[in-house]
Amino acid sequence: MFDIRKIQATVIYEAVKAESDADTAKEVVYGECKQALEEDDAAWVNSTMHRLESKFDPEAVRRIRMNCQCGYGMDEKLALLKELMESAGSLEDMVNSDKAKAAGLFCRDGELYLQFLFCPCPMIAEVERLETNTWCQCTAGYSKVLFEKAFGCEVDVELLKSIKTGDDICLMRIIPRNLIWKKQ
């Protein structure tokens, strides 16, 4: 049986542990007296992010959450990106197709963006609203891994908007650190 909460708890635990230690990871994921085990998914997401934010500075929180990306559907998305890249000579060319637009890709002022018109995370489907975008940083981590594999270089990802924090869309800027296409 597919248990998304168990998967999420495991990846958060491992990411926190890598940044600090096992005791801190247990406290973040399960609470001081393991009270989080009794919480429904929505309450657990919010309380876990609150515990995470209270233990680490904002940059560490971002780094931890970016390392929590789950990898769901990565192979299919990578295949699509590689297909889009095959016939393109630039980022603008790559996003100039119906497939790219349907996937949420677009360029503005020479920069690449990825947007979602709905929250793609099944874990927070029941969460009405998040206080911060901490949970959503895993999507930035997922996108970083995806675009680094596709582009073959380091990529920075900046989370700009999140539906679950009250924005109209989820939006990320994708910033390749090297040239993807060589000038002809």
ABEGO torsion letter per residue (X at the ends): XBBAAAAAAAAAAAAAAAABBAAAAAAAAAEAAGAAAABBAAAAAAAAAAAAAAABBAAAAAAAAAAABAGBGAAAAAAAAAAAAAABABAAAAAABAAAAAAGBBBBGGBBBBBBABBABAAAAABABBABAAAAAAAAAAAAAAAAAAAGBBBBBBBABBAAAGBABBBBBBBBABBABBBX
